Structures are given as structure tokens and as C-alpha cells.
């Protein structure tokens, strides 16, 4: 039996990580490799080829977000993540008030006291990371009581 011009695809059992290798063993009476990209072009009857997955270069993300510059005490700050770059990104938010960090993409946060808070977003991926900060001001709510000159 002779099989001519047969094409076989070798697929690893699991995805290879960058830099990881896969070896394919071909056994036949004769093998002819017609492309010039990998040696040998006319190997012996049994030959092993080793394939290496090239490392993938991932650009680090550029962290950025939007939020209202000020809000009243009791209002919830809505943060819109506008980070750009290759994925998948990971996020760490620090709201500047000692509360637990958040890993949400677009978090919201309510501040317990008036003041100026430095909000920090750190965005990372396999290529690195970046950090951006901004200041948000939480304004106190004031209660105004009517004053009447006759009530002294």
C-alpha cells in the first residue's frame, strides 16, 4: 500500500506555553518534506521534529479611569475604567480611605467621611503594568435651619 502526497497535522494534546516545545515522531518507509522552512527535506524513514512556540510579546496596559472630581457625602462614586492595552488585564483599585482593595473593572465606592482622597488604579497583564492616581473630594452635607429675627 502506498499513500502519496498525504498531509498530516500534528496537534499537541494541550496548548503550549510560550517557549515550550512539542516533539512529533514520524515513522514511515520514506518521508519527503517539500517545504524549505524546516530541515531535513528528505529525512530517514523515522525522524523527530521539535516545534517551539515563540514567546508572545504582550504590551503592558496603560491605566486610566474617569470619576466625578467631587461628590457629596453619602453619594456613591462611580469609577469608569478606560484602561487600554493587551489583555487580559488585572485591576487593583485603592480608594484612598483604608477600605479593602477592589479588583472590579468598573467599581463603585461610598466614602464614610468628607475629605480629599487619592484614588489609585493599577492595571497589569503578562507584559507589565501601570498605575494612575487622581484626587476625589467628598464634600460634607450641610443642614441649614431657617432663621427668624423674632425667635431670639
C-alpha positions, 0 to 999 in steps of 0.5 A, a space after each residue: 500500500 502506498 499513500 502519496 502526497 498525504 498531509 498530516 497535522 500534528 496537534 499537541 494534546 494541550 496548548 503550549 506555553 510560550 517557549 515550550 516545545 512539542 516533539 512529533 515522531 514520524 515513522 514511515 518507509 520514506 518521508 519527503 518534506 517539500 517545504 524549505 522552512 524546516 530541515 531535513 527535506 528528505 529525512 530517514 524513514 523515522 525522524 523527530 521534529 521539535 516545534 517551539 512556540 515563540 514567546 508572545 510579546 504582550 504590551 503592558 496596559 496603560 491605566 486610566 479611569 474617569 470619576 466625578 472630581 467631587 461628590 457629596 457625602 453619602 453619594 456613591 462614586 462611580 469609577 469608569 475604567 478606560 484602561 487600554 492595552 493587551 489583555 487580559 488585564 488585572 485591576 487593583 483599585 485603592 480608594 484612598 480611605 483604608 477600605 479593602 482593595 477592589 479588583 472590579 473593572 468598573 467599581 463603585 465606592 461610598 466614602 464614610 467621611 468628607 475629605 480629599 482622597 487619592 484614588 489609585 488604579 493599577 492595571 497589569 497583564 503578562 507584559 507589565 503594568 501601570 498605575 494612575 492616581 487622581 484626587 476625589 473630594 467628598 464634600 460634607 452635607 450641610 443642614 441649614 435651619 431657617 432663621 427668624 429675627 423674632 425667635 431670639 
